[in-house]
Amino acid sequence: MATNDFKVISLGGCATAPAMVFRTEASATVIKAGEPLLVGGTGTNYATLPADAKILISEANFIGTASTDSTNTASADGTVAVTMALPGMVWACKALLASTINTDAKLLGVLNDNVYIDLASSTFTIDVANSSLAVLARSALLAATL
């Protein structure tokens, strides 16, 4: 995974981004700062990385992005600091294919929309081509940028 895949670009009226420390499960993939996180794992008590092709922001268990690398190992639980997601926050992430978002019109097509997260490589990106399939009741607060 890569550092700073996701970034907060607007705090939605907050003076600072709220932060909280979550536990990370032993033997789970180490989380890098800037990666999106869900609450899950054994007993849903841990911060976890989302799977490929998730509609991330619309998930009820989306908690925000890692603000530190996690400290878990193969044999021991660890912790990770999380920049918590709040209503009104806007997040930025690169698109899977630059050609799907290389004009203002294309960007406006996914701005503040539900989007699919791609993790086919070692970097989280937005799969803009599949995001139009995401018709959900909740609004997402994610801005896709180059």
Chimera marker file (.cmm) of the C-alpha trace (Angstrom):
<marker_set name="trace">
<marker id="1" x="0.000" y="0.000" z="0.000" r="1" g="1" b="0" radius="0.5"/>
<marker id="2" x="1.075" y="3.576" z="-0.475" r="1" g="1" b="0" radius="0.5"/>
<marker id="3" x="1.232" y="6.506" z="1.885" r="1" g="1" b="0" radius="0.5"/>
<marker id="4" x="-1.248" y="9.380" z="1.438" r="1" g="1" b="0" radius="0.5"/>
<marker id="5" x="-3.608" y="7.715" z="-1.040" r="1" g="1" b="0" radius="0.5"/>
<marker id="6" x="-6.466" y="9.749" z="0.461" r="1" g="1" b="0" radius="0.5"/>
<marker id="7" x="-6.274" y="13.308" z="1.757" r="1" g="1" b="0" radius="0.5"/>
<marker id="8" x="-8.743" y="15.618" z="3.476" r="1" g="1" b="0" radius="0.5"/>
<marker id="9" x="-9.047" y="18.753" z="1.335" r="1" g="1" b="0" radius="0.5"/>
<marker id="10" x="-11.883" y="20.414" z="3.267" r="1" g="1" b="0" radius="0.5"/>
<marker id="11" x="-12.722" y="20.008" z="6.939" r="1" g="1" b="0" radius="0.5"/>
<marker id="12" x="-16.372" y="20.841" z="6.391" r="1" g="1" b="0" radius="0.5"/>
<marker id="13" x="-16.370" y="23.790" z="8.751" r="1" g="1" b="0" radius="0.5"/>
<marker id="14" x="-14.271" y="22.201" z="11.500" r="1" g="1" b="0" radius="0.5"/>
<marker id="15" x="-11.211" y="24.064" z="12.790" r="1" g="1" b="0" radius="0.5"/>
<marker id="16" x="-9.205" y="20.829" z="12.947" r="1" g="1" b="0" radius="0.5"/>
<marker id="17" x="-9.822" y="17.264" z="11.872" r="1" g="1" b="0" radius="0.5"/>
<marker id="18" x="-10.970" y="15.080" z="14.763" r="1" g="1" b="0" radius="0.5"/>
<marker id="19" x="-8.659" y="12.163" z="15.498" r="1" g="1" b="0" radius="0.5"/>
<marker id="20" x="-9.022" y="8.910" z="17.403" r="1" g="1" b="0" radius="0.5"/>
<marker id="21" x="-6.811" y="5.879" z="18.017" r="1" g="1" b="0" radius="0.5"/>
<marker id="22" x="-8.145" y="2.501" z="16.878" r="1" g="1" b="0" radius="0.5"/>
<marker id="23" x="-6.763" y="-0.970" z="17.435" r="1" g="1" b="0" radius="0.5"/>
<marker id="24" x="-5.375" y="-2.949" z="14.499" r="1" g="1" b="0" radius="0.5"/>
<marker id="25" x="-5.530" y="-6.714" z="14.353" r="1" g="1" b="0" radius="0.5"/>
<marker id="26" x="-2.462" y="-8.968" z="14.573" r="1" g="1" b="0" radius="0.5"/>
<marker id="27" x="-1.421" y="-10.430" z="11.201" r="1" g="1" b="0" radius="0.5"/>
<marker id="28" x="-3.488" y="-7.857" z="9.275" r="1" g="1" b="0" radius="0.5"/>
<marker id="29" x="-1.854" y="-5.842" z="6.508" r="1" g="1" b="0" radius="0.5"/>
<marker id="30" x="0.057" y="-2.889" z="7.952" r="1" g="1" b="0" radius="0.5"/>
<marker id="31" x="-1.873" y="0.335" z="7.380" r="1" g="1" b="0" radius="0.5"/>
<marker id="32" x="-0.034" y="3.337" z="5.917" r="1" g="1" b="0" radius="0.5"/>
<marker id="33" x="-0.846" y="6.957" z="6.741" r="1" g="1" b="0" radius="0.5"/>
<marker id="34" x="-3.401" y="8.339" z="4.297" r="1" g="1" b="0" radius="0.5"/>
<marker id="35" x="-5.170" y="5.059" z="3.570" r="1" g="1" b="0" radius="0.5"/>
<marker id="36" x="-8.958" y="4.844" z="3.906" r="1" g="1" b="0" radius="0.5"/>
<marker id="37" x="-10.247" y="2.747" z="6.806" r="1" g="1" b="0" radius="0.5"/>
<marker id="38" x="-13.328" y="0.800" z="7.805" r="1" g="1" b="0" radius="0.5"/>
<marker id="39" x="-14.208" y="-0.515" z="11.231" r="1" g="1" b="0" radius="0.5"/>
<marker id="40" x="-14.184" y="-4.312" z="11.116" r="1" g="1" b="0" radius="0.5"/>
<marker id="41" x="-12.080" y="-7.333" z="11.953" r="1" g="1" b="0" radius="0.5"/>
<marker id="42" x="-12.788" y="-9.773" z="14.767" r="1" g="1" b="0" radius="0.5"/>
<marker id="43" x="-15.843" y="-8.489" z="16.602" r="1" g="1" b="0" radius="0.5"/>
<marker id="44" x="-15.724" y="-5.319" z="14.464" r="1" g="1" b="0" radius="0.5"/>
<marker id="45" x="-13.373" y="-3.756" z="17.001" r="1" g="1" b="0" radius="0.5"/>
<marker id="46" x="-10.506" y="-2.901" z="14.664" r="1" g="1" b="0" radius="0.5"/>
<marker id="47" x="-9.562" y="-0.429" z="11.951" r="1" g="1" b="0" radius="0.5"/>
<marker id="48" x="-9.216" y="-2.349" z="8.669" r="1" g="1" b="0" radius="0.5"/>
<marker id="49" x="-8.416" y="-1.615" z="5.041" r="1" g="1" b="0" radius="0.5"/>
<marker id="50" x="-11.300" y="-1.832" z="2.542" r="1" g="1" b="0" radius="0.5"/>
<marker id="51" x="-11.398" y="-4.506" z="-0.136" r="1" g="1" b="0" radius="0.5"/>
<marker id="52" x="-11.148" y="-3.776" z="-3.848" r="1" g="1" b="0" radius="0.5"/>
<marker id="53" x="-14.338" y="-2.461" z="-5.527" r="1" g="1" b="0" radius="0.5"/>
<marker id="54" x="-15.916" y="-1.051" z="-2.363" r="1" g="1" b="0" radius="0.5"/>
<marker id="55" x="-18.230" y="1.950" z="-2.475" r="1" g="1" b="0" radius="0.5"/>
<marker id="56" x="-16.209" y="3.397" z="0.341" r="1" g="1" b="0" radius="0.5"/>
<marker id="57" x="-17.806" y="6.608" z="1.537" r="1" g="1" b="0" radius="0.5"/>
<marker id="58" x="-21.316" y="5.162" z="1.486" r="1" g="1" b="0" radius="0.5"/>
<marker id="59" x="-20.317" y="2.358" z="3.824" r="1" g="1" b="0" radius="0.5"/>
<marker id="60" x="-21.725" y="2.754" z="7.321" r="1" g="1" b="0" radius="0.5"/>
<marker id="61" x="-18.446" y="1.483" z="8.720" r="1" g="1" b="0" radius="0.5"/>
<marker id="62" x="-16.170" y="4.024" z="6.947" r="1" g="1" b="0" radius="0.5"/>
<marker id="63" x="-14.284" y="5.764" z="9.756" r="1" g="1" b="0" radius="0.5"/>
<marker id="64" x="-11.812" y="8.005" z="7.933" r="1" g="1" b="0" radius="0.5"/>
<marker id="65" x="-8.150" y="7.834" z="6.938" r="1" g="1" b="0" radius="0.5"/>
<marker id="66" x="-5.061" y="6.730" z="8.811" r="1" g="1" b="0" radius="0.5"/>
<marker id="67" x="-3.005" y="9.643" z="10.087" r="1" g="1" b="0" radius="0.5"/>
<marker id="68" x="-0.141" y="7.341" z="11.179" r="1" g="1" b="0" radius="0.5"/>
<marker id="69" x="1.188" y="3.963" z="10.095" r="1" g="1" b="0" radius="0.5"/>
<marker id="70" x="-0.238" y="1.078" z="12.130" r="1" g="1" b="0" radius="0.5"/>
<marker id="71" x="1.905" y="-0.724" z="14.711" r="1" g="1" b="0" radius="0.5"/>
<marker id="72" x="0.455" y="-4.246" z="14.397" r="1" g="1" b="0" radius="0.5"/>
<marker id="73" x="2.747" y="-7.224" z="13.726" r="1" g="1" b="0" radius="0.5"/>
<marker id="74" x="2.192" y="-10.819" z="12.659" r="1" g="1" b="0" radius="0.5"/>
<marker id="75" x="1.745" y="-11.863" z="16.284" r="1" g="1" b="0" radius="0.5"/>
<marker id="76" x="0.473" y="-8.768" z="18.125" r="1" g="1" b="0" radius="0.5"/>
<marker id="77" x="-2.367" y="-6.274" z="17.828" r="1" g="1" b="0" radius="0.5"/>
<marker id="78" x="-1.340" y="-2.670" z="17.316" r="1" g="1" b="0" radius="0.5"/>
<marker id="79" x="-2.863" y="0.776" z="16.958" r="1" g="1" b="0" radius="0.5"/>
<marker id="80" x="-3.383" y="3.414" z="14.293" r="1" g="1" b="0" radius="0.5"/>
<marker id="81" x="-4.388" y="7.072" z="14.615" r="1" g="1" b="0" radius="0.5"/>
<marker id="82" x="-7.379" y="7.906" z="12.418" r="1" g="1" b="0" radius="0.5"/>
<marker id="83" x="-8.564" y="11.225" z="11.012" r="1" g="1" b="0" radius="0.5"/>
<marker id="84" x="-12.270" y="10.703" z="11.594" r="1" g="1" b="0" radius="0.5"/>
<marker id="85" x="-14.807" y="11.223" z="8.809" r="1" g="1" b="0" radius="0.5"/>
<marker id="86" x="-17.481" y="13.812" z="9.547" r="1" g="1" b="0" radius="0.5"/>
<marker id="87" x="-20.378" y="15.131" z="7.473" r="1" g="1" b="0" radius="0.5"/>
<marker id="88" x="-19.192" y="17.946" z="5.226" r="1" g="1" b="0" radius="0.5"/>
<marker id="89" x="-15.593" y="16.754" z="4.909" r="1" g="1" b="0" radius="0.5"/>
<marker id="90" x="-14.230" y="16.473" z="1.377" r="1" g="1" b="0" radius="0.5"/>
<marker id="91" x="-11.599" y="13.855" z="0.521" r="1" g="1" b="0" radius="0.5"/>
<marker id="92" x="-9.272" y="13.682" z="-2.479" r="1" g="1" b="0" radius="0.5"/>
<marker id="93" x="-7.857" y="10.603" z="-4.189" r="1" g="1" b="0" radius="0.5"/>
<marker id="94" x="-6.299" y="9.875" z="-7.564" r="1" g="1" b="0" radius="0.5"/>
<marker id="95" x="-8.354" y="8.274" z="-10.321" r="1" g="1" b="0" radius="0.5"/>
<marker id="96" x="-7.532" y="4.746" z="-11.535" r="1" g="1" b="0" radius="0.5"/>
<marker id="97" x="-7.267" y="6.067" z="-15.109" r="1" g="1" b="0" radius="0.5"/>
<marker id="98" x="-6.316" y="9.716" z="-15.587" r="1" g="1" b="0" radius="0.5"/>
<marker id="99" x="-8.275" y="9.792" z="-18.865" r="1" g="1" b="0" radius="0.5"/>
<marker id="100" x="-11.542" y="9.263" z="-16.981" r="1" g="1" b="0" radius="0.5"/>
<marker id="101" x="-11.175" y="12.507" z="-15.052" r="1" g="1" b="0" radius="0.5"/>
<marker id="102" x="-8.936" y="14.791" z="-17.114" r="1" g="1" b="0" radius="0.5"/>
<marker id="103" x="-11.511" y="17.541" z="-17.767" r="1" g="1" b="0" radius="0.5"/>
<marker id="104" x="-13.672" y="19.735" z="-15.552" r="1" g="1" b="0" radius="0.5"/>
<marker id="105" x="-16.819" y="18.080" z="-16.912" r="1" g="1" b="0" radius="0.5"/>
<marker id="106" x="-15.554" y="14.611" z="-16.013" r="1" g="1" b="0" radius="0.5"/>
<marker id="107" x="-14.479" y="15.743" z="-12.544" r="1" g="1" b="0" radius="0.5"/>
<marker id="108" x="-17.874" y="17.324" z="-11.885" r="1" g="1" b="0" radius="0.5"/>
<marker id="109" x="-19.462" y="13.988" z="-12.829" r="1" g="1" b="0" radius="0.5"/>
<marker id="110" x="-18.037" y="12.325" z="-9.703" r="1" g="1" b="0" radius="0.5"/>
<marker id="111" x="-17.587" y="15.272" z="-7.355" r="1" g="1" b="0" radius="0.5"/>
<marker id="112" x="-19.591" y="14.646" z="-4.156" r="1" g="1" b="0" radius="0.5"/>
<marker id="113" x="-20.745" y="11.305" z="-5.512" r="1" g="1" b="0" radius="0.5"/>
<marker id="114" x="-20.574" y="7.686" z="-4.388" r="1" g="1" b="0" radius="0.5"/>
<marker id="115" x="-17.462" y="6.183" z="-5.929" r="1" g="1" b="0" radius="0.5"/>
<marker id="116" x="-15.889" y="2.760" z="-6.162" r="1" g="1" b="0" radius="0.5"/>
<marker id="117" x="-12.456" y="2.320" z="-4.642" r="1" g="1" b="0" radius="0.5"/>
<marker id="118" x="-9.922" y="0.344" z="-6.663" r="1" g="1" b="0" radius="0.5"/>
<marker id="119" x="-7.138" y="-1.601" z="-5.003" r="1" g="1" b="0" radius="0.5"/>
<marker id="120" x="-5.953" y="-3.746" z="-7.894" r="1" g="1" b="0" radius="0.5"/>
<marker id="121" x="-2.439" y="-2.348" z="-7.463" r="1" g="1" b="0" radius="0.5"/>
<marker id="122" x="-0.737" y="-1.282" z="-4.260" r="1" g="1" b="0" radius="0.5"/>
<marker id="123" x="-2.400" y="2.160" z="-4.337" r="1" g="1" b="0" radius="0.5"/>
<marker id="124" x="-5.990" y="3.111" z="-3.523" r="1" g="1" b="0" radius="0.5"/>
<marker id="125" x="-7.604" y="4.942" z="-6.454" r="1" g="1" b="0" radius="0.5"/>
<marker id="126" x="-11.125" y="5.840" z="-7.580" r="1" g="1" b="0" radius="0.5"/>
<marker id="127" x="-12.589" y="3.647" z="-10.322" r="1" g="1" b="0" radius="0.5"/>
<marker id="128" x="-14.455" y="6.413" z="-12.118" r="1" g="1" b="0" radius="0.5"/>
<marker id="129" x="-15.702" y="4.149" z="-14.923" r="1" g="1" b="0" radius="0.5"/>
<marker id="130" x="-17.668" y="1.980" z="-12.469" r="1" g="1" b="0" radius="0.5"/>
<marker id="131" x="-18.724" y="4.756" z="-10.114" r="1" g="1" b="0" radius="0.5"/>
<marker id="132" x="-21.780" y="5.713" z="-12.182" r="1" g="1" b="0" radius="0.5"/>
<marker id="133" x="-23.224" y="2.332" z="-11.161" r="1" g="1" b="0" radius="0.5"/>
<marker id="134" x="-23.276" y="3.433" z="-7.534" r="1" g="1" b="0" radius="0.5"/>
<marker id="135" x="-26.834" y="4.580" z="-6.961" r="1" g="1" b="0" radius="0.5"/>
<marker id="136" x="-27.262" y="4.789" z="-3.207" r="1" g="1" b="0" radius="0.5"/>
<marker id="137" x="-29.456" y="6.820" z="-0.898" r="1" g="1" b="0" radius="0.5"/>
<marker id="138" x="-26.538" y="8.314" z="1.033" r="1" g="1" b="0" radius="0.5"/>
<marker id="139" x="-24.435" y="11.107" z="-0.348" r="1" g="1" b="0" radius="0.5"/>
<marker id="140" x="-20.685" y="10.702" z="-0.477" r="1" g="1" b="0" radius="0.5"/>
<marker id="141" x="-18.236" y="13.450" z="0.274" r="1" g="1" b="0" radius="0.5"/>
<marker id="142" x="-15.329" y="12.469" z="-1.913" r="1" g="1" b="0" radius="0.5"/>
<marker id="143" x="-13.621" y="14.587" z="-4.521" r="1" g="1" b="0" radius="0.5"/>
<marker id="144" x="-11.593" y="12.781" z="-7.143" r="1" g="1" b="0" radius="0.5"/>
<marker id="145" x="-8.569" y="14.709" z="-8.301" r="1" g="1" b="0" radius="0.5"/>
<marker id="146" x="-5.547" y="14.133" z="-10.482" r="1" g="1" b="0" radius="0.5"/>
<link id1="1" id2="2" r="1" g="1" b="0" radius="0.2"/>
<link id1="2" id2="3" r="1" g="1" b="0" radius="0.2"/>
<link id1="3" id2="4" r="1" g="1" b="0" radius="0.2"/>
<link id1="4" id2="5" r="1" g="1" b="0" radius="0.2"/>
<link id1="5" id2="6" r="1" g="1" b="0" radius="0.2"/>
<link id1="6" id2="7" r="1" g="1" b="0" radius="0.2"/>
<link id1="7" id2="8" r="1" g="1" b="0" radius="0.2"/>
<link id1="8" id2="9" r="1" g="1" b="0" radius="0.2"/>
<link id1="9" id2="10" r="1" g="1" b="0" radius="0.2"/>
<link id1="10" id2="11" r="1" g="1" b="0" radius="0.2"/>
<link id1="11" id2="12" r="1" g="1" b="0" radius="0.2"/>
<link id1="12" id2="13" r="1" g="1" b="0" radius="0.2"/>
<link id1="13" id2="14" r="1" g="1" b="0" radius="0.2"/>
<link id1="14" id2="15" r="1" g="1" b="0" radius="0.2"/>
<link id1="15" id2="16" r="1" g="1" b="0" radius="0.2"/>
<link id1="16" id2="17" r="1" g="1" b="0" radius="0.2"/>
<link id1="17" id2="18" r="1" g="1" b="0" radius="0.2"/>
<link id1="18" id2="19" r="1" g="1" b="0" radius="0.2"/>
<link id1="19" id2="20" r="1" g="1" b="0" radius="0.2"/>
<link id1="20" id2="21" r="1" g="1" b="0" radius="0.2"/>
<link id1="21" id2="22" r="1" g="1" b="0" radius="0.2"/>
<link id1="22" id2="23" r="1" g="1" b="0" radius="0.2"/>
<link id1="23" id2="24" r="1" g="1" b="0" radius="0.2"/>
<link id1="24" id2="25" r="1" g="1" b="0" radius="0.2"/>
<link id1="25" id2="26" r="1" g="1" b="0" radius="0.2"/>
<link id1="26" id2="27" r="1" g="1" b="0" radius="0.2"/>
<link id1="27" id2="28" r="1" g="1" b="0" radius="0.2"/>
<link id1="28" id2="29" r="1" g="1" b="0" radius="0.2"/>
<link id1="29" id2="30" r="1" g="1" b="0" radius="0.2"/>
<link id1="30" id2="31" r="1" g="1" b="0" radius="0.2"/>
<link id1="31" id2="32" r="1" g="1" b="0" radius="0.2"/>
<link id1="32" id2="33" r="1" g="1" b="0" radius="0.2"/>
<link id1="33" id2="34" r="1" g="1" b="0" radius="0.2"/>
<link id1="34" id2="35" r="1" g="1" b="0" radius="0.2"/>
<link id1="35" id2="36" r="1" g="1" b="0" radius="0.2"/>
<link id1="36" id2="37" r="1" g="1" b="0" radius="0.2"/>
<link id1="37" id2="38" r="1" g="1" b="0" radius="0.2"/>
<link id1="38" id2="39" r="1" g="1" b="0" radius="0.2"/>
<link id1="39" id2="40" r="1" g="1" b="0" radius="0.2"/>
<link id1="40" id2="41" r="1" g="1" b="0" radius="0.2"/>
<link id1="41" id2="42" r="1" g="1" b="0" radius="0.2"/>
<link id1="42" id2="43" r="1" g="1" b="0" radius="0.2"/>
<link id1="43" id2="44" r="1" g="1" b="0" radius="0.2"/>
<link id1="44" id2="45" r="1" g="1" b="0" radius="0.2"/>
<link id1="45" id2="46" r="1" g="1" b="0" radius="0.2"/>
<link id1="46" id2="47" r="1" g="1" b="0" radius="0.2"/>
<link id1="47" id2="48" r="1" g="1" b="0" radius="0.2"/>
<link id1="48" id2="49" r="1" g="1" b="0" radius="0.2"/>
<link id1="49" id2="50" r="1" g="1" b="0" radius="0.2"/>
<link id1="50" id2="51" r="1" g="1" b="0" radius="0.2"/>
<link id1="51" id2="52" r="1" g="1" b="0" radius="0.2"/>
<link id1="52" id2="53" r="1" g="1" b="0" radius="0.2"/>
<link id1="53" id2="54" r="1" g="1" b="0" radius="0.2"/>
<link id1="54" id2="55" r="1" g="1" b="0" radius="0.2"/>
<link id1="55" id2="56" r="1" g="1" b="0" radius="0.2"/>
<link id1="56" id2="57" r="1" g="1" b="0" radius="0.2"/>
<link id1="57" id2="58" r="1" g="1" b="0" radius="0.2"/>
<link id1="58" id2="59" r="1" g="1" b="0" radius="0.2"/>
<link id1="59" id2="60" r="1" g="1" b="0" radius="0.2"/>
<link id1="60" id2="61" r="1" g="1" b="0" radius="0.2"/>
<link id1="61" id2="62" r="1" g="1" b="0" radius="0.2"/>
<link id1="62" id2="63" r="1" g="1" b="0" radius="0.2"/>
<link id1="63" id2="64" r="1" g="1" b="0" radius="0.2"/>
<link id1="64" id2="65" r="1" g="1" b="0" radius="0.2"/>
<link id1="65" id2="66" r="1" g="1" b="0" radius="0.2"/>
<link id1="66" id2="67" r="1" g="1" b="0" radius="0.2"/>
<link id1="67" id2="68" r="1" g="1" b="0" radius="0.2"/>
<link id1="68" id2="69" r="1" g="1" b="0" radius="0.2"/>
<link id1="69" id2="70" r="1" g="1" b="0" radius="0.2"/>
<link id1="70" id2="71" r="1" g="1" b="0" radius="0.2"/>
<link id1="71" id2="72" r="1" g="1" b="0" radius="0.2"/>
<link id1="72" id2="73" r="1" g="1" b="0" radius="0.2"/>
<link id1="73" id2="74" r="1" g="1" b="0" radius="0.2"/>
<link id1="74" id2="75" r="1" g="1" b="0" radius="0.2"/>
<link id1="75" id2="76" r="1" g="1" b="0" radius="0.2"/>
<link id1="76" id2="77" r="1" g="1" b="0" radius="0.2"/>
<link id1="77" id2="78" r="1" g="1" b="0" radius="0.2"/>
<link id1="78" id2="79" r="1" g="1" b="0" radius="0.2"/>
<link id1="79" id2="80" r="1" g="1" b="0" radius="0.2"/>
<link id1="80" id2="81" r="1" g="1" b="0" radius="0.2"/>
<link id1="81" id2="82" r="1" g="1" b="0" radius="0.2"/>
<link id1="82" id2="83" r="1" g="1" b="0" radius="0.2"/>
<link id1="83" id2="84" r="1" g="1" b="0" radius="0.2"/>
<link id1="84" id2="85" r="1" g="1" b="0" radius="0.2"/>
<link id1="85" id2="86" r="1" g="1" b="0" radius="0.2"/>
<link id1="86" id2="87" r="1" g="1" b="0" radius="0.2"/>
<link id1="87" id2="88" r="1" g="1" b="0" radius="0.2"/>
<link id1="88" id2="89" r="1" g="1" b="0" radius="0.2"/>
<link id1="89" id2="90" r="1" g="1" b="0" radius="0.2"/>
<link id1="90" id2="91" r="1" g="1" b="0" radius="0.2"/>
<link id1="91" id2="92" r="1" g="1" b="0" radius="0.2"/>
<link id1="92" id2="93" r="1" g="1" b="0" radius="0.2"/>
<link id1="93" id2="94" r="1" g="1" b="0" radius="0.2"/>
<link id1="94" id2="95" r="1" g="1" b="0" radius="0.2"/>
<link id1="95" id2="96" r="1" g="1" b="0" radius="0.2"/>
<link id1="96" id2="97" r="1" g="1" b="0" radius="0.2"/>
<link id1="97" id2="98" r="1" g="1" b="0" radius="0.2"/>
<link id1="98" id2="99" r="1" g="1" b="0" radius="0.2"/>
<link id1="99" id2="100" r="1" g="1" b="0" radius="0.2"/>
<link id1="100" id2="101" r="1" g="1" b="0" radius="0.2"/>
<link id1="101" id2="102" r="1" g="1" b="0" radius="0.2"/>
<link id1="102" id2="103" r="1" g="1" b="0" radius="0.2"/>
<link id1="103" id2="104" r="1" g="1" b="0" radius="0.2"/>
<link id1="104" id2="105" r="1" g="1" b="0" radius="0.2"/>
<link id1="105" id2="106" r="1" g="1" b="0" radius="0.2"/>
<link id1="106" id2="107" r="1" g="1" b="0" radius="0.2"/>
<link id1="107" id2="108" r="1" g="1" b="0" radius="0.2"/>
<link id1="108" id2="109" r="1" g="1" b="0" radius="0.2"/>
<link id1="109" id2="110" r="1" g="1" b="0" radius="0.2"/>
<link id1="110" id2="111" r="1" g="1" b="0" radius="0.2"/>
<link id1="111" id2="112" r="1" g="1" b="0" radius="0.2"/>
<link id1="112" id2="113" r="1" g="1" b="0" radius="0.2"/>
<link id1="113" id2="114" r="1" g="1" b="0" radius="0.2"/>
<link id1="114" id2="115" r="1" g="1" b="0" radius="0.2"/>
<link id1="115" id2="116" r="1" g="1" b="0" radius="0.2"/>
<link id1="116" id2="117" r="1" g="1" b="0" radius="0.2"/>
<link id1="117" id2="118" r="1" g="1" b="0" radius="0.2"/>
<link id1="118" id2="119" r="1" g="1" b="0" radius="0.2"/>
<link id1="119" id2="120" r="1" g="1" b="0" radius="0.2"/>
<link id1="120" id2="121" r="1" g="1" b="0" radius="0.2"/>
<link id1="121" id2="122" r="1" g="1" b="0" radius="0.2"/>
<link id1="122" id2="123" r="1" g="1" b="0" radius="0.2"/>
<link id1="123" id2="124" r="1" g="1" b="0" radius="0.2"/>
<link id1="124" id2="125" r="1" g="1" b="0" radius="0.2"/>
<link id1="125" id2="126" r="1" g="1" b="0" radius="0.2"/>
<link id1="126" id2="127" r="1" g="1" b="0" radius="0.2"/>
<link id1="127" id2="128" r="1" g="1" b="0" radius="0.2"/>
<link id1="128" id2="129" r="1" g="1" b="0" radius="0.2"/>
<link id1="129" id2="130" r="1" g="1" b="0" radius="0.2"/>
<link id1="130" id2="131" r="1" g="1" b="0" radius="0.2"/>
<link id1="131" id2="132" r="1" g="1" b="0" radius="0.2"/>
<link id1="132" id2="133" r="1" g="1" b="0" radius="0.2"/>
<link id1="133" id2="134" r="1" g="1" b="0" radius="0.2"/>
<link id1="134" id2="135" r="1" g="1" b="0" radius="0.2"/>
<link id1="135" id2="136" r="1" g="1" b="0" radius="0.2"/>
<link id1="136" id2="137" r="1" g="1" b="0" radius="0.2"/>
<link id1="137" id2="138" r="1" g="1" b="0" radius="0.2"/>
<link id1="138" id2="139" r="1" g="1" b="0" radius="0.2"/>
<link id1="139" id2="140" r="1" g="1" b="0" radius="0.2"/>
<link id1="140" id2="141" r="1" g="1" b="0" radius="0.2"/>
<link id1="141" id2="142" r="1" g="1" b="0" radius="0.2"/>
<link id1="142" id2="143" r="1" g="1" b="0" radius="0.2"/>
<link id1="143" id2="144" r="1" g="1" b="0" radius="0.2"/>
<link id1="144" id2="145" r="1" g="1" b="0" radius="0.2"/>
<link id1="145" id2="146" r="1" g="1" b="0" radius="0.2"/>
</marker_set>
